[in-house]
Amino acid sequence: MRYVLGFDGGGTKTDCVLMDESGAILARSRSGSSNPTSFGVDASLAALSEAAAGALGAAGKSEEEVAYILAGVSGAGETNMRRDLQLGLQPKFPNATIIISSDLVLSLGATGEIPSVVVIAGTGSAVLGRTAPLALARAGGFGPVIGDPGSAYDIGRRAVAVCFQKNLNSEVFPLGSKILESFKWKFNELFDNARTQPGAVFPKIFPVVADAAENGDTAARTLLTSAAEDLRDQAREVIEKLKLGAANFFLAKTGGVFDGSVFLNTQFDGLIKEIAPGARIGPLPRSVAEAAAQVAREALMSRLVLDES
């Protein structure tokens, strides 16, 4: 019996699925961030290795028994970075074909439908759609420096910017107080940490904003409404490019922002219905890691060479 591993590597977590050649899922596991752009190749390899070890250990299998690996990793868009991840994993899995791919493409595959659009809003954000296997359109996914509008990073960044302005104006700001309380920081500590380690601070502010919005905080709701509009704008780019505005198609939502805010979900769904009334909106029917494992299994069984691009 041969085995495959599928990964969904993101800015917050890395999911792994171990599957055998019959298609049975033997184990699932999770580790920390594997985004190499944000945290470096070594940290990415460590997270992927930890997730693999967890799944293999749970099923009582060894690394030598793995025949195929497909890892969708956010932030691994550059060819050299994908090569470094592949070379870093190869010694651990000497008998495996290893492919490092885009998490965006695998997310789209997880819809199980054509046409379909996937809106990803986690630590980062992006939208990808297709009307045929190779008829694709994409918006966003450029990283926090250039911009990941609607992401947990961006929501946290905007929240901190408002905190700074309110503090400068000596204004009472309840949301800011909640943020400081969640970190057990004073304002100066928030200021310093936000500047020196934004990747570790901003995404962790999103849950505070989401919770405040559910409890009626006006500032939090304004931030999340703006985030929903940003995600709508990215989705519109793809929908218009693919000419899906009047079509009946599946629009899948995935990522921690959607999972963590009922308020944002409601806002986003309403905005999408205005531009694509025929869209069926819902979560991905299966995880990206599971989709990756299934593609790896199919490649193993048919001995196809996947396009690494």
C-alpha positions as CSV (number, residue, x, y, z in Angstrom):
1,M,0.0,0.0,0.0
2,R,1.2,3.5,-0.9
3,Y,0.4,6.7,0.8
4,V,0.1,10.4,-0.1
5,L,0.1,13.6,1.9
6,G,-1.8,16.7,1.1
7,F,-1.1,20.1,2.7
8,D,-2.8,23.4,3.1
9,G,-0.2,25.8,4.3
10,G,-1.3,29.2,5.4
11,G,-0.2,32.2,7.4
12,T,-1.8,31.0,10.6
13,K,-1.9,27.2,10.3
14,T,-0.9,24.2,8.2
15,D,-3.4,21.4,7.7
16,C,-2.3,17.9,6.6
17,V,-4.2,14.9,5.3
18,L,-2.8,11.4,5.0
19,M,-4.5,9.2,2.4
20,D,-3.9,5.8,1.1
21,E,-4.0,4.8,-2.6
22,S,-7.6,3.6,-2.3
23,G,-8.7,7.1,-1.3
24,A,-9.3,6.4,2.4
25,I,-8.3,9.2,4.7
26,L,-6.1,7.7,7.5
27,A,-5.3,10.8,9.5
28,R,-5.5,14.6,9.8
29,S,-3.1,16.9,11.6
30,R,-2.3,20.6,12.1
31,S,0.7,22.7,12.9
32,G,1.6,26.4,12.7
33,S,2.2,28.8,9.9
34,S,4.1,27.6,6.8
35,N,4.0,30.8,4.8
36,P,7.7,31.2,3.7
37,T,7.3,34.8,2.6
38,S,6.2,35.9,6.1
39,F,8.3,33.5,8.2
40,G,11.0,32.1,6.0
41,V,11.7,28.8,4.3
42,D,13.1,27.1,7.5
43,A,10.0,27.9,9.5
44,S,7.8,26.7,6.6
45,L,9.7,23.4,6.4
46,A,9.4,23.0,10.1
47,A,5.6,23.5,10.1
48,L,5.2,21.1,7.1
49,S,7.4,18.5,8.7
50,E,5.5,18.8,12.0
51,A,2.1,18.4,10.4
52,A,3.4,15.4,8.4
53,A,4.8,13.8,11.5
54,G,1.5,14.2,13.3
55,A,-0.5,12.6,10.6
56,L,1.9,9.7,10.0
57,G,2.3,9.1,13.7
58,A,-1.5,9.0,14.2
59,A,-1.8,6.3,11.5
60,G,1.4,4.4,12.4
61,K,3.0,5.0,9.1
62,S,6.6,6.0,8.2
63,E,8.0,8.8,6.0
64,E,9.5,6.1,3.8
65,E,6.0,4.8,2.9
66,V,4.9,8.2,1.5
67,A,4.9,8.0,-2.3
68,Y,3.5,11.4,-3.3
69,I,3.2,14.8,-1.6
70,L,1.2,17.8,-2.8
71,A,1.5,20.9,-0.7
72,G,-0.5,24.1,-1.4
73,V,1.5,26.8,0.4
74,S,0.5,30.4,0.6
75,G,3.4,32.8,0.0
76,A,5.3,30.2,-2.1
77,G,4.6,31.9,-5.4
78,E,8.2,32.2,-6.6
79,T,9.8,29.3,-8.4
80,N,13.0,29.5,-6.3
81,M,10.9,29.3,-3.1
82,R,8.9,26.3,-4.2
83,R,12.2,24.6,-5.2
84,D,13.7,25.3,-1.8
85,L,10.7,23.8,0.0
86,Q,10.8,20.8,-2.3
87,L,14.5,20.2,-1.7
88,G,14.1,20.8,2.0
89,L,11.4,18.1,2.3
90,Q,13.0,15.5,-0.1
91,P,15.5,14.0,2.5
92,K,12.6,13.4,4.9
93,F,10.6,11.6,2.2
94,P,13.1,9.8,0.1
95,N,10.6,7.7,-1.9
96,A,8.1,10.5,-2.6
97,T,7.4,12.8,-5.5
98,I,7.0,16.2,-4.0
99,I,5.1,19.1,-5.6
100,I,4.8,22.5,-4.0
101,S,1.9,24.4,-5.5
102,S,-0.3,27.4,-4.9
103,D,-2.9,27.1,-2.2
104,L,-5.2,29.2,-4.4
105,V,-5.4,26.6,-7.2
106,L,-6.0,23.9,-4.7
107,S,-8.7,25.9,-3.0
108,L,-10.4,26.3,-6.3
109,G,-10.2,22.5,-6.9
110,A,-11.8,21.9,-3.5
111,T,-15.1,23.4,-4.8
112,G,-15.6,20.4,-7.0
113,E,-17.5,22.6,-9.5
114,I,-16.9,24.5,-12.8
115,P,-17.7,27.3,-12.9
116,S,-16.7,28.4,-9.4
117,V,-15.1,31.2,-7.5
118,V,-13.2,30.9,-4.2
119,V,-12.8,33.9,-1.9
120,I,-10.0,33.3,0.6
121,A,-9.9,35.5,3.7
122,G,-7.4,34.4,6.3
123,T,-4.2,35.9,7.4
124,G,-4.0,37.1,3.8
125,S,-6.7,37.3,1.1
126,A,-7.2,36.4,-2.6
127,V,-9.9,35.4,-5.1
128,L,-9.6,32.8,-7.8
129,G,-12.2,31.6,-10.3
130,R,-12.6,29.5,-13.4
131,T,-15.1,28.7,-16.1
132,A,-13.1,25.8,-17.5
133,P,-10.1,23.8,-16.2
134,L,-7.7,26.3,-17.7
135,A,-9.9,29.4,-17.9
136,L,-8.8,31.2,-14.7
137,A,-8.9,34.6,-13.2
138,R,-7.4,35.9,-10.1
139,A,-7.5,39.0,-7.9
140,G,-5.3,39.8,-4.8
141,G,-3.0,37.4,-3.0
142,F,-0.1,39.9,-3.2
143,G,1.0,39.7,0.4
144,P,0.7,42.2,3.3
145,V,3.3,44.7,2.0
146,I,1.5,45.3,-1.3
147,G,-1.9,44.6,0.2
148,D,-4.2,41.8,1.3
149,P,-7.5,43.8,1.6
150,G,-10.1,42.1,3.7
151,S,-7.6,39.8,5.5
152,A,-7.1,39.4,9.2
153,Y,-3.8,41.2,8.8
154,D,-5.4,44.1,7.1
155,I,-8.3,44.3,9.5
156,G,-5.8,44.3,12.4
157,R,-3.7,46.9,10.8
158,R,-6.6,49.2,10.2
159,A,-7.8,48.7,13.8
160,V,-4.4,49.7,15.1
161,A,-4.3,52.8,12.9
162,V,-7.6,53.9,14.4
163,C,-6.2,53.3,17.9
164,F,-3.2,55.4,17.2
165,Q,-5.4,58.3,15.8
166,K,-7.8,58.1,18.8
167,N,-4.9,58.1,21.2
168,L,-3.4,61.1,19.4
169,N,-6.7,63.0,19.8
170,S,-7.0,61.9,23.4
171,E,-10.3,60.3,22.6
172,V,-12.0,57.5,24.5
173,F,-12.0,54.4,22.2
174,P,-13.7,51.3,23.6
175,L,-12.4,49.0,20.8
176,G,-8.8,50.2,21.5
177,S,-9.3,49.3,25.2
178,K,-10.4,45.8,24.2
179,I,-7.4,45.3,22.0
180,L,-5.0,46.4,24.8
181,E,-6.8,44.2,27.3
182,S,-6.5,41.2,24.9
183,F,-2.7,41.5,24.7
184,K,-2.4,42.8,28.3
185,W,-0.4,45.7,26.9
186,K,-0.2,49.4,27.6
187,F,-0.6,51.7,24.6
188,N,3.1,52.2,24.1
189,E,3.6,48.4,24.0
190,L,1.0,48.1,21.3
191,F,2.7,50.9,19.4
192,D,6.1,49.3,19.6
193,N,5.1,45.8,18.8
194,A,2.8,46.8,15.9
195,R,5.8,48.5,14.3
196,T,8.4,45.9,15.0
197,Q,6.5,42.7,14.5
198,P,3.3,43.5,12.5
199,G,2.9,39.9,11.2
200,A,2.6,38.6,14.8
201,V,0.3,41.4,16.0
202,F,-2.2,42.4,13.3
203,P,-3.8,39.0,12.6
204,K,-4.4,38.4,16.3
205,I,-6.4,41.6,16.6
206,F,-9.0,40.4,14.1
207,P,-10.8,38.1,16.7
208,V,-11.1,41.1,19.1
209,V,-12.7,43.2,16.3
210,A,-15.0,40.3,15.4
211,D,-16.1,39.8,18.9
212,A,-16.7,43.5,19.4
213,A,-18.7,43.7,16.2
214,E,-21.0,40.9,17.4
215,N,-21.6,42.9,20.6
216,G,-22.6,46.0,18.6
217,D,-19.4,48.1,18.7
218,T,-19.8,50.7,16.0
219,A,-16.1,51.1,15.2
220,A,-15.6,47.3,14.9
221,R,-18.6,47.0,12.6
222,T,-17.3,49.8,10.4
223,L,-13.9,48.0,10.1
224,L,-15.6,44.7,9.1
225,T,-18.0,46.3,6.7
226,S,-15.0,47.9,5.0
227,A,-13.3,44.5,4.9
228,A,-16.4,42.9,3.4
229,E,-16.4,45.6,0.7
230,D,-12.7,45.0,-0.1
231,L,-13.4,41.3,-0.5
232,R,-16.4,42.0,-2.7
233,D,-14.2,44.3,-4.9
234,Q,-11.7,41.5,-5.4
235,A,-14.5,39.0,-6.1
236,R,-16.0,41.4,-8.6
237,E,-12.7,41.6,-10.5
238,V,-12.8,37.8,-11.0
239,I,-16.5,37.6,-11.7
240,E,-16.4,40.3,-14.3
241,K,-13.3,38.9,-15.9
242,L,-15.0,35.5,-16.3
243,K,-18.3,37.0,-17.3
244,L,-20.2,35.3,-14.4
245,G,-22.3,38.3,-13.3
246,A,-25.5,36.8,-14.7
247,A,-24.5,33.1,-14.3
248,N,-25.5,30.5,-11.7
249,F,-22.2,29.5,-10.1
250,F,-20.8,28.4,-6.8
251,L,-18.9,31.0,-4.8
252,A,-17.0,29.4,-1.9
253,K,-15.8,31.2,1.2
254,T,-12.8,29.9,3.2
255,G,-10.4,31.2,5.8
256,G,-10.3,32.4,9.4
257,V,-12.0,35.8,8.7
258,F,-15.1,34.1,7.3
259,D,-15.0,31.5,10.1
260,G,-14.6,34.1,12.8
261,S,-17.2,36.7,12.0
262,V,-20.9,36.2,11.5
263,F,-21.3,40.0,11.0
264,L,-18.7,40.1,8.1
265,N,-20.3,37.0,6.5
266,T,-23.7,38.7,6.4
267,Q,-22.3,41.9,5.0
268,F,-20.2,40.0,2.4
269,D,-23.1,37.8,1.2
270,G,-25.4,40.8,0.7
271,L,-22.7,42.6,-1.3
272,I,-22.1,39.6,-3.5
273,K,-25.8,39.2,-4.3
274,E,-25.9,42.7,-5.6
275,I,-23.2,42.0,-8.2
276,A,-23.9,38.3,-8.9
277,P,-27.5,37.4,-8.0
278,G,-27.2,33.9,-9.3
279,A,-24.2,33.0,-7.1
280,R,-24.7,30.2,-4.6
281,I,-22.6,31.2,-1.6
282,G,-21.3,28.7,0.9
283,P,-18.2,27.1,2.5
284,L,-15.8,24.8,0.7
285,P,-17.4,21.3,0.6
286,R,-14.0,19.8,1.6
287,S,-10.8,21.0,3.0
288,V,-7.9,22.2,0.8
289,A,-5.6,19.7,2.4
290,E,-8.1,16.9,1.5
291,A,-8.3,18.2,-2.0
292,A,-4.5,18.2,-2.2
293,A,-4.3,14.7,-1.0
294,Q,-6.9,13.5,-3.6
295,V,-5.0,15.2,-6.4
296,A,-1.8,13.6,-5.2
297,R,-3.5,10.2,-5.1
298,E,-4.8,10.6,-8.6
299,A,-1.3,11.7,-9.8
300,L,0.2,8.7,-8.1
301,M,-2.3,6.2,-9.5
302,S,-2.1,7.6,-13.1
303,R,1.6,8.4,-12.9
304,L,0.9,11.9,-14.2
305,V,3.5,14.6,-13.7
306,L,1.8,17.6,-12.2
307,D,2.6,21.1,-13.5
308,E,4.5,22.8,-10.7
309,S,3.7,26.3,-11.9
